[in-house]
Amino acid sequence: MKEFIASINKTLALVLATLTLSWVIGFGLTAGFVMALEVWKRVVEITSRHL
């Protein structure tokens, strides 16, 4: 029974770590995409003024 509980705890820890990692990566990608979009808007604004 103790071994069973220990294996459940290990599995839960692994799932939690995986979820946290995927969330961090997803958040990083989203933030990066939003920042790239903002930079692109600025570039378009500046170039359209010069033309």
N, CA, C and O of each residue as an XYZ file, in Angstrom:
204
protein
N       0.836     -1.208      0.000
C       0.000      0.000      0.000
C       0.872      1.260      0.000
O       0.585      2.206     -0.734
N       1.931      1.284      0.814
C       2.828      2.443      0.865
C       3.481      2.685     -0.495
O       3.614      3.825     -0.940
N       3.888      1.584     -1.154
C       4.519      1.705     -2.470
C       3.539      2.292     -3.489
O       3.917      3.083     -4.354
N       2.276      1.888     -3.367
C       1.230      2.381     -4.269
C       1.056      3.889     -4.124
O       0.991      4.619     -5.113
N       0.981      4.343     -2.870
C       0.837      5.783     -2.589
C       2.069      6.546     -3.078
O       1.949      7.640     -3.629
N       3.245      5.966     -2.874
C       4.481      6.600     -3.310
C       4.501      6.748     -4.829
O       4.946      7.772     -5.348
N       4.023      5.734     -5.541
C       4.009      5.801     -7.005
C       2.999      6.838     -7.494
O       3.235      7.510     -8.498
N       1.871      6.969     -6.782
C       0.873      7.989     -7.127
C       1.484      9.383     -6.928
O       1.323     10.265     -7.772
N       2.181      9.567     -5.810
C       2.824     10.854     -5.540
C       3.849     11.208     -6.613
O       3.932     12.357     -7.046
N       4.633     10.211     -7.040
C       5.631     10.437     -8.096
C       4.945     10.840     -9.392
O       5.389     11.761    -10.078
N       3.853     10.142     -9.727
C       3.110     10.434    -10.953
C       2.530     11.844    -10.904
O       2.613     12.592    -11.878
N       1.942     12.201     -9.763
C       1.363     13.537     -9.600
C       2.430     14.624     -9.735
O       2.211     15.650    -10.380
N       3.574     14.382     -9.123
C       4.678     15.338     -9.197
C       5.131     15.515    -10.642
O       5.414     16.629    -11.085
N       5.196     14.399    -11.373
C       5.617     14.435    -12.774
C       4.610     15.194    -13.627
O       4.987     16.014    -14.464
N       3.321     14.915    -13.411
C       2.259     15.597    -14.151
C       2.291     17.100    -13.871
O       2.169     17.919    -14.781
N       2.458     17.441    -12.594
C       2.502     18.844    -12.188
C       3.684     19.564    -12.835
O       3.548     20.683    -13.330
N       4.847     18.904    -12.823
C       6.042     19.481    -13.434
C       5.848     19.684    -14.937
O       6.245     20.709    -15.491
N       5.230     18.693    -15.590
C       4.982     18.782    -17.033
C       4.024     19.922    -17.358
O       4.250     20.692    -18.291
N       2.953     20.019    -16.577
C       1.969     21.084    -16.783
C       2.594     22.464    -16.580
O       2.368     23.385    -17.365
N       3.386     22.588    -15.509
C       4.045     23.860    -15.217
C       4.978     24.253    -16.355
O       4.997     25.404    -16.791
N       5.751     23.279    -16.829
C       6.697     23.530    -17.914
C       5.969     23.952    -19.191
O       6.365     24.912    -19.853
N       4.901     23.224    -19.529
C       4.164     23.549    -20.747
C       3.495     24.918    -20.628
O       3.404     25.659    -21.607
N       3.021     25.253    -19.406
C       2.394     26.550    -19.190
C       3.422     27.672    -19.356
O       3.148     28.694    -19.984
N       4.613     27.460    -18.777
C       5.690     28.461    -18.881
C       6.086     28.666    -20.341
O       6.250     29.799    -20.794
N       6.240     27.559    -21.077
C       6.614     27.655    -22.496
C       5.511     28.355    -23.284
O       5.783     29.231    -24.104
N       4.271     27.963    -23.029
C       3.126     28.575    -23.711
C       3.038     30.063    -23.427
O       2.797     30.865    -24.329
N       3.236     30.426    -22.161
C       3.188     31.833    -21.768
C       4.310     32.620    -22.440
O       4.101     33.738    -22.912
N       5.497     32.025    -22.478
C       6.648     32.671    -23.115
C       6.407     32.908    -24.593
O       6.719     33.978    -25.118
N       5.848     31.905    -25.267
C       5.563     32.027    -26.699
C       4.515     33.109    -26.939
O       4.646     33.922    -27.854
N       3.462     33.109    -26.097
C       2.393     34.100    -26.254
C       2.932     35.516    -26.044
O       2.655     36.419    -26.833
N       3.704     35.695    -24.970
C       4.281     37.008    -24.679
C       5.212     37.451    -25.810
O       5.201     38.611    -26.220
N       6.018     36.505    -26.306
C       6.926     36.810    -27.409
C       6.176     37.212    -28.655
O       6.575     38.138    -29.361
N       5.073     36.507    -28.930
C       4.265     36.804    -30.112
C       3.635     38.191    -30.003
O       3.640     38.960    -30.964
N       3.090     38.506    -28.816
C       2.464     39.816    -28.588
C       3.497     40.932    -28.740
O       3.218     41.965    -29.350
N       4.697     40.719    -28.179
C       5.759     41.719    -28.289
C       6.171     41.914    -29.744
O       6.372     43.043    -30.191
N       6.297     40.808    -30.482
C       6.673     40.888    -31.892
C       5.617     41.669    -32.671
O       5.942     42.455    -33.561
N       4.358     41.445    -32.327
C       3.250     42.139    -32.987
C       3.332     43.648    -32.728
O       3.144     44.451    -33.641
N       3.612     44.021    -31.485
C       3.743     45.438    -31.120
C       4.905     46.090    -31.877
O       4.772     47.192    -32.409
N       6.040     45.395    -31.915
C       7.213     45.912    -32.629
C       6.874     46.084    -34.110
O       7.232     47.095    -34.715
N       6.181     45.095    -34.698
C       5.792     45.148    -36.109
C       4.904     46.357    -36.378
O       5.081     47.044    -37.384
N       3.935     46.628    -35.473
C       3.053     47.795    -35.618
C       3.865     49.088    -35.636
O       3.631     49.972    -36.461
N       4.830     49.185    -34.706
C       5.678     50.381    -34.632
C       6.465     50.563    -35.918
O       6.545     51.668    -36.453
N       7.050     49.469    -36.417
C       7.838     49.515    -37.641
C       6.985     49.981    -38.811
O       7.424     50.799    -39.620
N       5.776     49.463    -38.898
C       4.851     49.850    -39.969
C       4.504     51.348    -39.852
O       4.468     52.064    -40.854
N       4.251     51.804    -38.624
C       3.945     53.214    -38.405
C       5.092     54.105    -38.873
O       4.875     55.076    -39.598
N       6.306     53.772    -38.457
C       7.480     54.577    -38.789
C       7.730     54.572    -40.299
O       7.980     55.624    -40.886
N       7.666     53.407    -40.924
C       7.937     53.328    -42.356
C       6.853     54.019    -43.179
O       7.149     54.615    -44.215
N       5.606     53.945    -42.729
C       4.525     54.583    -43.480
C       4.630     56.116    -43.377
O       4.209     56.822    -44.293
N       5.173     56.623    -42.299
C       5.387     58.059    -42.156
C       6.455     58.550    -43.141
O       6.341     59.632    -43.716
N       7.492     57.727    -43.321
C       8.596     58.117    -44.185
C       8.228     58.058    -45.658
O       8.796     58.791    -46.468
N       7.278     57.191    -46.018
C       6.915     57.047    -47.423
C       6.017     58.180    -47.892
O       5.619     58.210    -49.056
